[in-house]
Structure formats: structure tokens, C-alpha cells
Amino acid sequence: MADTVKQSYQLKLVAGFADGDERTISYDNPRPNITAEEIIALNSLAKGVLVGDKYGAEFSIFKDAGIATTTQVDLDLSTQP
């Protein structure tokens, strides 16, 4: 058996709420060509849907967005001398 390498991607959105609270929303394997304009357009769609958990505060804006890449390497140790 050979060594294997797996990569995974997550879109991470930091949602800001009216009371100053923040929550990170993660989405596995997003489209590779997602744009900042598409994230900004989500602001109006998320209002009234996302609610803060501490005091039920209203969603304000996505403060940050990024793609996190994870690489996992599984080493084949069965060929040891």
C-alpha cells in the first residue's frame, strides 16, 4: 500500500451580530471560484435568518471570510525492513 495524501477545504464565515457577538460558520468543500461579491450578497439573505445565541441579537454582517485548506498524509509503514 502506498502513502496517501488527502486535501480538504472549508469556507469559514465570521458572522457579526448587533450585540457585538461573533460566530464562525464553516462550509465543507465550497466552490473553488467563490467571490467576495457573492459573500457580500449573503448579508441581505442572512438578515432575519441568523440569530445570535447569547441574547438573540440580530445578524449584522459577515465580518470575515476565508478558505482553510487541510492536508492529511497517511504514511504506509507496512514496508519497514
C-alpha positions in Angstrom: 0.0 0.0 0.0 1.4 3.5 -0.9 1.3 6.7 1.1 -1.9 8.7 0.6 -2.4 12.4 0.6 -5.9 14.0 1.1 -6.7 17.7 0.9 -9.9 19.2 2.2 -11.3 22.8 2.1 -13.6 24.8 4.3 -15.2 28.1 3.7 -15.2 29.9 7.1 -17.5 32.9 7.5 -17.4 35.1 10.6 -20.9 36.4 11.3 -21.3 39.6 13.4 -24.4 40.3 15.5 -25.9 43.6 16.8 -24.7 42.9 20.4 -21.1 42.5 19.2 -21.1 38.7 19.4 -19.5 36.7 16.6 -19.9 33.2 15.4 -18.0 31.3 12.7 -19.9 29.2 10.2 -17.9 26.5 8.3 -18.9 25.0 5.0 -17.1 21.9 3.7 -15.7 21.8 0.1 -17.0 25.1 -1.2 -16.9 26.0 -4.9 -13.3 26.9 -5.8 -14.3 30.2 -7.6 -16.5 31.8 -4.9 -16.0 35.6 -4.9 -16.1 38.4 -2.3 -19.1 39.8 -4.0 -21.0 36.6 -3.5 -20.2 36.6 0.2 -21.3 40.3 0.5 -24.6 39.4 -1.2 -25.2 36.9 1.5 -25.5 39.7 4.1 -29.0 40.6 3.0 -30.1 37.0 2.7 -28.8 36.2 6.2 -30.7 39.0 8.0 -33.7 37.6 9.8 -32.4 34.1 9.4 -29.2 34.1 11.5 -29.8 35.0 15.2 -27.1 35.4 17.9 -27.2 32.8 20.6 -26.4 34.9 23.7 -29.2 37.4 23.7 -31.0 36.6 20.4 -29.3 39.5 18.7 -30.0 40.3 15.1 -27.4 39.4 12.4 -25.5 42.4 11.2 -22.8 41.5 8.7 -20.3 38.9 7.7 -17.1 40.3 9.1 -14.6 37.9 7.5 -14.4 35.1 5.1 -11.7 32.7 4.1 -10.8 29.2 2.8 -9.0 26.9 5.1 -7.0 24.1 3.5 -6.1 20.9 5.4 -3.7 18.3 4.1 -3.6 14.8 5.6 -0.8 12.5 4.8 -1.2 8.8 5.7 2.2 7.0 5.6 2.4 3.4 4.6 4.5 1.7 7.3 4.0 -1.8 6.1 7.2 -1.8 4.0 9.5 -1.5 7.0 12.7 -3.7 6.8 
